Amino acid sequence: MKRVATPPTDRQAPGSSPLGGTSEHQSLSKYIRARFDECSRSQKDVAQYIVDHLDEAAFQTAEELARRANTSSSTVVRFSQALGFEGFPELQAAAREEYRRVHANSAEPGTSSPSTPLFSLDQNEFETALAADHLNVEETARKVSRSSVEALIEAIVSAEKVLVAGTDQMAFFASYLRHLLMLLDLRVDVVASPSQEALSRLGRIEQGTLVIGLSAGRPHPLVVRAMKLARHRKAKTAAITDATLSEVAKLAQIKLYYSSNSPAYVRSHTALLSLIQALAYGVYAQDSAQYDDRIKAFRLK
């Protein structure tokens, strides 16, 4: 990451934040987004994770953050310093300040905060994970754009063919979305691995195809390839991702974001599953009378 010199008129005092003083304060997330293109590939993983998982970045150690961002703790430290912080503790302090400010603004007077825990303070690991999933669904529902959802539903309904690209952990969700849409008698293909058959499906992308890319964190090269090919052939593109700075999201015309915060050793995909099911129901609701007979026949099998 290239280091940008601070203008002499705004020289930082030792230990001060590069985000500016009270009068011209900007959030850590906004600052990272502005500097994102200067990052190395590994630093971009850290940047993406902090922007999309601010609460975890605010309270985890550098080692834990590095593990979740699939990089090293030294990269986390170097990333912090490249942004102008003395080290990770100073960056984390800025993350905590933004986290508190966001949650203070989101709680209306006389109501509980969106982050109010479901369980008591002495919750065990199971309860902690379950509470995190509850918040993931709630945060996804709060942040999802109705216009983006409606645009994706319309794109699915009007497409000659839908191709869903998702590999590794995303392969299951790609197949499940295909299953839900095929129940409605829609033409859907899945690209879940770099097999010859999957690559031939990519070769059949054309202007009437809708390509939906699924990704968590750094996208798989195959998913990026599918999105680029779709753009080249003037096909519609959509992304469902937990990283708003993801390359898949940048290549998509329609973007849906889901929250994947988790105290566990893997990302949470509870909100992704809810989003996929709600999306399929939205397609069904476009013409439920048309789909009802087919759904009834399926249930009788």
C-alpha positions as CSV (number, residue, x, y, z in Angstrom):
1,M,0.0,0.0,0.0
2,K,1.4,3.4,-1.0
3,R,1.8,5.7,1.8
4,V,0.3,9.2,1.3
5,A,2.0,12.1,2.9
6,T,0.0,14.2,5.2
7,P,-0.3,17.9,4.1
8,P,1.8,20.2,6.2
9,T,-1.2,22.3,7.2
10,D,-2.8,19.2,8.7
11,R,0.2,17.6,10.4
12,Q,-0.7,14.8,12.8
13,A,0.5,14.9,16.4
14,P,2.1,11.7,17.8
15,G,-0.7,9.3,18.7
16,S,-3.4,11.3,16.9
17,S,-5.9,9.7,14.5
18,P,-5.4,10.1,10.7
19,L,-9.2,10.5,10.5
20,G,-9.1,14.1,11.5
21,G,-10.3,16.1,14.5
22,T,-13.8,16.5,15.8
23,S,-14.7,19.3,13.4
24,E,-13.8,17.3,10.3
25,H,-14.1,13.8,11.5
26,Q,-14.7,11.0,9.0
27,S,-15.6,7.4,9.9
28,L,-13.0,4.6,9.7
29,S,-15.1,2.7,7.1
30,K,-15.3,5.8,4.8
31,Y,-11.6,6.4,5.2
32,I,-10.7,2.8,4.3
33,R,-13.0,2.8,1.3
34,A,-11.2,6.0,0.0
35,R,-7.8,4.3,0.4
36,F,-8.9,0.8,-0.8
37,D,-7.4,0.9,-4.3
38,E,-3.9,1.7,-2.7
39,C,-3.9,-1.6,-0.8
40,S,-2.1,-4.8,-1.7
41,R,-4.1,-7.9,-2.3
42,S,-3.7,-9.2,1.3
43,Q,-4.4,-5.7,2.7
44,K,-7.6,-5.6,0.7
45,D,-8.7,-8.7,2.6
46,V,-8.2,-6.9,5.9
47,A,-9.9,-3.7,4.5
48,Q,-13.0,-5.7,3.3
49,Y,-13.3,-7.5,6.6
50,I,-13.1,-4.4,8.7
51,V,-15.6,-2.4,6.6
52,D,-18.2,-5.2,6.6
53,H,-17.6,-6.6,10.1
54,L,-17.0,-3.4,12.1
55,D,-18.2,-4.9,15.4
56,E,-15.7,-7.8,15.2
57,A,-12.8,-5.5,14.2
58,A,-13.7,-3.3,17.1
59,F,-13.3,-6.0,19.8
60,Q,-11.1,-8.7,18.4
61,T,-7.3,-9.1,18.6
62,A,-5.1,-8.6,15.6
63,E,-4.5,-12.3,15.4
64,E,-8.2,-13.2,15.4
65,L,-9.0,-10.5,12.8
66,A,-6.2,-11.8,10.6
67,R,-7.5,-15.4,10.8
68,R,-11.0,-14.3,9.8
69,A,-9.6,-12.2,7.0
70,N,-7.5,-15.1,5.8
71,T,-4.2,-13.3,6.2
72,S,-1.5,-12.8,8.9
73,S,-1.4,-10.6,12.0
74,S,1.6,-8.8,10.6
75,T,-0.4,-7.8,7.6
76,V,-3.1,-6.4,9.9
77,V,-0.4,-4.3,11.7
78,R,1.1,-3.1,8.5
79,F,-2.3,-2.2,7.1
80,S,-3.0,-0.1,10.2
81,Q,0.3,1.7,9.9
82,A,-0.2,2.3,6.2
83,L,-3.5,4.1,7.0
84,G,-1.5,6.4,9.3
85,F,-2.2,4.8,12.7
86,E,0.7,3.9,15.0
87,G,-0.5,0.3,15.1
88,F,-3.6,-1.9,15.3
89,P,-4.7,-0.7,18.8
90,E,-5.1,2.8,17.4
91,L,-7.1,1.5,14.4
92,Q,-9.2,-0.6,16.7
93,A,-10.0,2.5,18.8
94,A,-11.3,4.2,15.7
95,A,-13.4,1.1,14.9
96,R,-14.9,1.1,18.4
97,E,-15.7,4.8,18.1
98,E,-17.5,4.3,14.9
99,Y,-19.3,1.2,16.2
100,R,-20.6,3.1,19.3
101,R,-21.7,6.1,17.2
102,V,-23.6,3.9,14.7
103,H,-25.4,2.0,17.4
104,A,-26.2,5.1,19.4
105,N,-27.8,6.7,16.3
106,S,-29.7,3.5,15.4
107,A,-31.4,3.2,18.8
108,E,-34.6,5.3,19.1
109,P,-35.5,6.8,22.5
110,G,-37.4,4.4,24.6
111,T,-36.5,1.3,22.5
112,S,-33.8,-1.3,22.9
113,S,-30.7,-1.2,20.8
114,P,-30.6,-3.5,17.8
115,S,-27.6,-5.2,19.5
116,T,-29.5,-6.1,22.6
117,P,-28.5,-9.7,23.4
118,L,-31.0,-12.5,23.3
119,F,-29.4,-14.3,26.3
120,S,-27.9,-13.4,29.6
121,L,-24.5,-11.9,30.0
122,D,-23.0,-15.2,31.0
123,Q,-24.1,-16.9,27.7
124,N,-22.2,-20.0,26.6
125,E,-20.6,-20.5,23.2
126,F,-23.8,-22.0,21.6
127,E,-25.9,-19.0,22.8
128,T,-23.3,-16.5,21.6
129,A,-23.3,-18.0,18.1
130,L,-27.1,-18.2,18.0
131,A,-27.3,-14.5,19.1
132,A,-24.8,-13.5,16.4
133,D,-26.9,-15.2,13.7
134,H,-30.0,-13.4,15.0
135,L,-28.2,-10.1,14.6
136,N,-26.9,-11.1,11.2
137,V,-30.5,-11.6,9.9
138,E,-31.6,-8.4,11.5
139,E,-28.7,-6.3,10.1
140,T,-29.2,-7.8,6.6
141,A,-32.9,-7.0,6.7
142,R,-32.1,-3.4,7.8
143,K,-29.5,-2.8,5.1
144,V,-30.9,-4.6,2.1
145,S,-32.1,-2.3,-0.6
146,R,-35.7,-2.8,-1.7
147,S,-35.0,-1.4,-5.1
148,S,-32.1,-3.9,-5.5
149,V,-34.2,-6.8,-4.4
150,E,-37.0,-5.8,-6.8
151,A,-34.5,-5.4,-9.6
152,L,-33.1,-8.9,-9.1
153,I,-36.5,-10.5,-8.9
154,E,-37.5,-8.8,-12.2
155,A,-34.2,-9.9,-13.7
156,I,-34.8,-13.5,-12.7
157,V,-38.3,-13.6,-14.0
158,S,-37.4,-12.0,-17.3
159,A,-34.2,-13.8,-18.0
160,E,-34.1,-16.5,-20.7
161,K,-31.7,-18.5,-18.4
162,V,-30.2,-18.0,-15.0
163,L,-26.6,-19.1,-14.2
164,V,-25.6,-19.1,-10.5
165,A,-21.8,-19.2,-9.8
166,G,-20.6,-20.2,-6.4
167,T,-17.7,-22.4,-5.4
168,D,-16.5,-24.0,-2.2
169,Q,-18.8,-23.1,0.7
170,M,-20.9,-21.1,-1.7
171,A,-21.6,-24.1,-3.9
172,F,-24.3,-25.4,-1.5
173,F,-26.1,-22.0,-1.7
174,A,-25.8,-21.9,-5.4
175,S,-27.3,-25.3,-5.7
176,Y,-30.1,-24.4,-3.2
177,L,-31.0,-21.3,-5.1
178,R,-31.1,-23.4,-8.3
179,H,-33.4,-25.9,-6.6
180,L,-35.8,-23.2,-5.4
181,L,-36.0,-21.5,-8.8
182,M,-36.4,-24.8,-10.7
183,L,-39.4,-25.6,-8.6
184,L,-40.9,-22.6,-10.4
185,D,-40.0,-24.1,-13.7
186,L,-37.2,-21.6,-14.5
187,R,-34.1,-22.5,-16.5
188,V,-31.2,-22.4,-14.0
189,D,-27.6,-23.7,-14.3
190,V,-24.9,-23.8,-11.6
191,V,-21.2,-23.3,-11.9
192,A,-19.6,-24.7,-8.7
193,S,-16.2,-26.0,-9.8
194,P,-13.7,-25.5,-12.7
195,S,-14.8,-28.8,-14.3
196,Q,-15.1,-29.1,-18.1
197,E,-18.9,-29.3,-17.8
198,A,-19.0,-26.1,-15.7
199,L,-16.7,-24.3,-18.1
200,S,-18.9,-25.2,-21.0
201,R,-21.8,-23.6,-19.2
202,L,-19.8,-20.4,-18.9
203,G,-19.3,-20.7,-22.7
204,R,-23.1,-20.6,-23.2
205,I,-23.6,-17.2,-21.4
206,E,-25.4,-14.9,-23.8
207,Q,-27.2,-11.6,-23.7
208,G,-30.5,-13.1,-22.4
209,T,-28.7,-14.8,-19.5
210,L,-28.7,-13.5,-15.9
211,V,-25.5,-14.4,-14.0
212,I,-25.6,-14.4,-10.2
213,G,-22.3,-14.5,-8.4
214,L,-22.2,-15.7,-4.8
215,S,-19.1,-14.9,-2.7
216,A,-17.9,-14.7,0.9
217,G,-14.8,-12.7,1.5
218,R,-12.3,-12.9,-1.3
219,P,-14.2,-14.3,-4.4
220,H,-13.1,-17.4,-6.2
221,P,-11.4,-16.7,-9.6
222,L,-14.0,-18.8,-11.3
223,V,-16.9,-16.6,-10.0
224,V,-15.0,-13.5,-11.1
225,R,-14.4,-15.1,-14.5
226,A,-18.1,-15.8,-14.8
227,M,-19.0,-12.2,-14.0
228,K,-16.4,-10.7,-16.4
229,L,-17.6,-13.0,-19.2
230,A,-21.2,-11.9,-18.6
231,R,-20.3,-8.3,-18.7
232,H,-18.3,-8.9,-21.9
233,R,-21.3,-10.6,-23.5
234,K,-23.7,-7.9,-22.3
235,A,-25.6,-10.3,-20.0
236,K,-27.2,-9.0,-16.8
237,T,-25.1,-9.6,-13.6
238,A,-26.0,-9.7,-9.9
239,A,-23.9,-10.3,-6.8
240,I,-24.9,-11.7,-3.4
241,T,-21.9,-11.2,-1.1
242,D,-20.8,-10.4,2.4
243,A,-18.1,-8.0,1.2
244,T,-19.3,-4.7,-0.2
245,L,-15.8,-4.1,-1.6
246,S,-15.7,-7.5,-3.3
247,E,-14.6,-7.7,-6.9
248,V,-17.7,-9.6,-7.7
249,A,-19.8,-6.8,-6.3
250,K,-17.9,-4.3,-8.5
251,L,-18.7,-6.3,-11.6
252,A,-22.4,-6.7,-10.8
253,Q,-25.2,-4.4,-11.9
254,I,-27.4,-5.6,-9.0
255,K,-25.9,-6.1,-5.5
256,L,-27.3,-7.7,-2.4
257,Y,-25.3,-7.7,0.8
258,Y,-25.6,-10.0,3.7
259,S,-24.0,-9.9,7.2
260,S,-21.8,-12.9,8.1
261,N,-20.4,-11.9,11.6
262,S,-19.7,-14.9,13.8
263,P,-17.8,-15.7,17.0
264,A,-17.1,-19.2,15.5
265,Y,-14.2,-20.4,13.4
266,V,-16.2,-20.0,10.2
267,R,-18.3,-17.2,8.7
268,S,-22.0,-17.3,9.4
269,H,-24.3,-17.9,6.4
270,T,-27.6,-17.8,8.2
271,A,-28.5,-14.5,6.7
272,L,-27.5,-15.7,3.2
273,L,-29.9,-18.6,3.5
274,S,-32.7,-16.3,4.6
275,L,-32.0,-13.9,1.8
276,I,-32.0,-16.7,-0.9
277,Q,-35.3,-18.1,0.4
278,A,-36.9,-14.7,0.6
279,L,-35.6,-13.9,-3.0
280,A,-37.2,-17.1,-4.3
281,Y,-40.5,-16.3,-2.6
282,G,-40.4,-12.9,-4.2
283,V,-40.1,-14.6,-7.6
284,Y,-43.0,-16.9,-6.7
285,A,-45.2,-13.9,-5.6
286,Q,-44.8,-12.3,-9.0
287,D,-47.3,-14.8,-10.4
288,S,-48.3,-17.2,-7.6
289,A,-51.3,-18.5,-9.6
290,Q,-49.0,-19.7,-12.4
291,Y,-46.7,-21.5,-10.0
292,D,-49.2,-23.0,-7.6
293,D,-50.1,-26.1,-9.6
294,R,-46.5,-26.9,-10.0
295,I,-45.7,-26.4,-6.3
296,K,-48.7,-28.6,-5.4
297,A,-47.6,-31.3,-7.7
298,F,-44.1,-31.2,-6.2
299,R,-45.5,-31.6,-2.7
300,L,-47.5,-34.7,-3.7
301,K,-44.3,-36.5,-4.8
